[in-house]
Amino acid sequence: MHLILHDLSPEQAERHLPPQSETLAWLAAAPGVKPCTGCFLCWTKTPGECVIPDRGQEFCRLLAKADKLSIVSRCYYGGFSPDVKAMLDRHIGYMLPWFHDNEGEMHHIPRYERRLELAWHLYGTTTEAERETARCYCAANARNLHAVSHAVTFHGDVEPSRLSTTRTQGGGMRVAFLNGSPNKGKGVTAMLLRFLEERLPGCKIVQGWDEPCDAYVIAFPLYVDGIPSGFLRELVEHERDLPPGARVYAVVNNGFYEGGQNAAAISMVRNWCARAWLFWGQGVGIGSGEILRHMPLPVLNLFGHGSMKKFNRVLDTLAGHILAGGGGEDICNTPNFPRAPYMLAGSATFRLEGKKNGLTKREMERRLS
Ligand SMILES: Cc1cc2nc3c(=O)[nH]c(=O)nc-3n(C[C@H](O)[C@H](O)[C@H](O)COP(=O)(O)O)c2cc1C
């Protein structure tokens, strides 16, 4: 079956999409479904299905039968609209919770044998930087979903990139911490922001969007290779709000081992920054974020040869740029500890959670018919 996920109005869908049939189904992303809460119950309690009772549950059910997925979305910063991203974040039960190596990167094992053809159709005005981000994002997502093929097509006008202006930063600067994780204070993102705050003495840290600041730290977990949908919506809403010339830094962490998997999401924040007339500072991608949740940093620092040495250096560098009001190359950090035990521990954690919910391994691997 060919599934088309789209954010068009009913009239636009009738006009632009091929008609639905036994082998072709549309799934409307608008009005937006509830954002994923990051509870992972689609792996550990109701395998393959999201527990939030709304239209978002349809996506996994339809995907289970699909061999082609087309996504038609307005393009935001090289990615999807918040409505489409909300639907996409709700589909992780489509994969199994177990980890393995796929093309040299850590990924999840597929739940289904059928492999998808992935076709993205992004419409609206886009800059060259956004089109480049979208190509990287699509390739990353195809690897994540084990797709057999992938392609991005752009529809609509093209507008030139807008350059932002710089602003000098002084002492006692105000730094906004914007935490885009649905886990808010309890998540890995919050921990990373705390580590960063310790490195910013003399700065006034502001949580949220309300006060104008000299620097904005946009921090979030990687969700389906991109920005979590609820936070993407916030970025869209605040695109015109912020003081022109303020600096933006991105801190993206992911559950898979390699920090490099955050690259497309970081460039989406850079594209947002250009649209918001802000000045880009630096992006950092933190791989193996989950290790921070399960093991406190002081304990990690005791391991072997200081397995978190690189991690600490990345945060020091970022803090240095923020304090100096400057910027630098994006850095993606993969920790020094070995990958195989990290993957094994990840799979074991999900297995344990499933067991607590009374599920056997076989039940956790069930397929939706
Ligand atoms: C819906 C969803 C999608 C995710 N997608 C990815 C992904 O594509 N790649 C990845 O490495 N981790 C992915 N993760 C894992 C999170 O990035 C990781 O658990 C992160 O450390 C959570 O940070 P937080 O505690 O601040 O929310 C995903 C998690 C959820 C809930």
The ligand as a Tripos MOL2 file, in Angstrom:
@<TRIPOS>MOLECULE
LIG
   31    33     1     0     0
SMALL
NO_CHARGES

@<TRIPOS>ATOM
      1 C1          9.5340    9.8630   19.5450 C.3       1 LIG1
      2 C2         11.0120    9.7030   19.7630 C.ar      1 LIG1
      3 C3         11.8560    9.6870   18.6700 C.ar      1 LIG1
      4 C4         13.2310    9.5540   18.8520 C.ar      1 LIG1
      5 N1         14.0330    9.5500   17.7450 N.ar      1 LIG1
      6 C5         15.3790    9.4190   17.8770 C.ar      1 LIG1
      7 C6         16.2280    9.3980   16.7250 C.ar      1 LIG1
      8 O1         15.7740    9.5330   15.5810 O.2       1 LIG1
      9 N2         17.5540    9.2280   16.9220 N.ar      1 LIG1
     10 C7         18.1120    9.1050   18.1840 C.ar      1 LIG1
     11 O2         19.3360    8.9450   18.2910 O.2       1 LIG1
     12 N3         17.3200    9.1390   19.3050 N.ar      1 LIG1
     13 C8         15.9910    9.2920   19.1700 C.ar      1 LIG1
     14 N4         15.1770    9.3270   20.2940 N.ar      1 LIG1
     15 C9         15.8090    9.2290   21.6470 C.3       1 LIG1
     16 C10        15.9880   10.5910   22.3370 C.3       1 LIG1
     17 O3         16.6780   11.5150   21.5220 O.3       1 LIG1
     18 C11        16.7980   10.3760   23.6320 C.3       1 LIG1
     19 O4         16.0910    9.4660   24.4320 O.3       1 LIG1
     20 C12        17.0960   11.6540   24.4010 C.3       1 LIG1
     21 O5         18.2080   11.4200   25.2500 O.3       1 LIG1
     22 C13        15.9240   12.1360   25.2750 C.3       1 LIG1
     23 O6         16.2410   13.4000   25.8540 O.3       1 LIG1
     24 P1         15.2610   14.0680   26.9750 P.3       1 LIG1
     25 O7         15.3540   13.1610   28.1840 O.co2     1 LIG1
     26 O8         15.7960   15.4230   27.2090 O.co2     1 LIG1
     27 O9         13.8580   14.0700   26.4140 O.co2     1 LIG1
     28 C14        13.7860    9.4350   20.1580 C.ar      1 LIG1
     29 C15        12.9200    9.4200   21.2660 C.ar      1 LIG1
     30 C16        11.5520    9.5440   21.0810 C.ar      1 LIG1
     31 C17        10.6380    9.5250   22.2760 C.3       1 LIG1
@<TRIPOS>BOND
     1     1     2 1
     2     2     3 ar
     3     2    30 ar
     4     3     4 ar
     5     4     5 ar
     6     4    28 ar
     7     5     6 ar
     8     6     7 ar
     9     6    13 1
    10     7     8 2
    11     7     9 ar
    12     9    10 ar
    13    10    11 2
    14    10    12 ar
    15    12    13 ar
    16    13    14 ar
    17    14    15 1
    18    14    28 ar
    19    15    16 1
    20    16    17 1
    21    16    18 1
    22    18    19 1
    23    18    20 1
    24    20    21 1
    25    20    22 1
    26    22    23 1
    27    23    24 1
    28    24    25 2
    29    24    26 1
    30    24    27 1
    31    28    29 ar
    32    29    30 ar
    33    30    31 1
@<TRIPOS>SUBSTRUCTURE
     1 LIG1         1 GROUP 0 **** ****
